């Protein structure tokens, strides 16, 4: 049978799929790890945005010490989730109030910056900085 196959030009293909798999698997693994890393950073961004929103909400419902309450609420909702760490200084956290002249209302604005540890560390090796901002009307 082997002689007949060689006379007809048919070749054995027993190792071809193994070689193709060995060539494709590194690219496939890099692609999957990239998706995981991007998903991790996107989740951190969404979490930080939610934290900024919680800080703005805490500020608008309180009548005294709004800035401290906003920071504490943002920190409690974000700290430790998705590998995010917040730093309490004026470069990484800000609270201010803005007059909206069009609607004649005051708005509380919370801006926070957090550091996110990478999940895998291949594409992003150092902690990654993300920023979030929330604006809410003071009633």
N, C-alpha and C positions, 0 to 999 in steps of 0.2 A: 504494500500500500504506500509506503514511504517513497518508493521508486516511482510509482505512478504519479504521486503528487509533485515530485520534483520534475518529472518529464512534462507535466501540464503547466508548470510555473506556479504552483500553489506553494505558499510558504507557511511555516508554523507560526502561529500568533499567540503562543502560550504566555509570553512575558510582556506583551505589548501593553496590556491594560495596567499592569503593575508600574511600568515606566511612565505611562501617562498620568497615573495617580500620583506618583512621586514628583512629577513636574508641576502638577496643578495644586497640590495640597499646601505648599507654602504661600502661594498667592491667595488661596481661599482663607487660610488662617489669618493672614494680615488683613484681609477684607473684613472678616468677622470681628477681629480685635478692634479695628477702626470703628466699626458700628457700635461696639460696646463702649468704647471710650467716648465717642460723640454722644451717645445716649446718657452716659454718666454726667458729662458736662452740661447737657441740656436739662437734665433733671435737677442739677445744682442751680442752674439759672432760674428755673421755674420755682424752686424752693426759696431762693433768695428774693425773688419778686413777691412771693407770698409773704415772706417775712417783712419786707418793706411795707406791704399793704397792712399787715397786722400792726406794725408800728404806727402807721398813719391813722389807723382806726383807733388805737389806744390814745393817740394825741387828740383826736377830735372829740372823743366822748368824755375826756377829762377836762377839768377847769383849771387845775393847778399843776405846775411842774410837768408840762407837756413833753418837753424834750427828753427828760429822764424816763418818763413812762413809755414814750415811743421807742427809745433805744432798748429798754428792758423787754418790751413786748416783741420787738424784732429779734432780739438775741434769743429769747426763750423759744421762739418758733423755728429758729434756724440752726442754732448751735448743735453741732454733732450730727445733724442730718446730712446725708450725702457727702460727708467728709468736709463740710464747710466750717471754717473758723472765722469769726468776726474780730476786728480790732477796734477798741474804743478810743479813737482819737479823731481829730478834726479832718484828717486826710481820708479816713475810711467811713465816716459816718457824719451825716449832716441833717439837721432839722431846721426848717424855716417856714415862715408863713408868708403867703403872697396874696395881694389884693387882686381879684379878678374884676377889672373895671367894666367889662362887657356885661357880666351877670350880676355885678355888685355884691359879690360874696368874698369871703376869705377862705383860702385853701391852705391846708397843712401839707408840706412836702417832706418826704423822708427819702434820703438817698443813702444807700449802704453799699459797701464793697466787701467782698469776702474772698478768702483764699480757699481753693478747692484742691484737695489731694487727688492726683490722677488714680484711676482705677487700675490700669495695667502698667502705664508708664513707658510705653514704647514711643508713642507719638508726642505725648506731653510728659516731660520728665520731672519738671519742677512744679510746685503748687501754682495753680492758674488763678489769676485774679478775674472775678466777674463783678459786675455792677448791676444794681437794680434801683428803680425809682418808683415811688408811689405818690399820687396826689389825691387828696380827699378834702371835700368841702367841710368847713367848720360851721356847725349849726348852732 
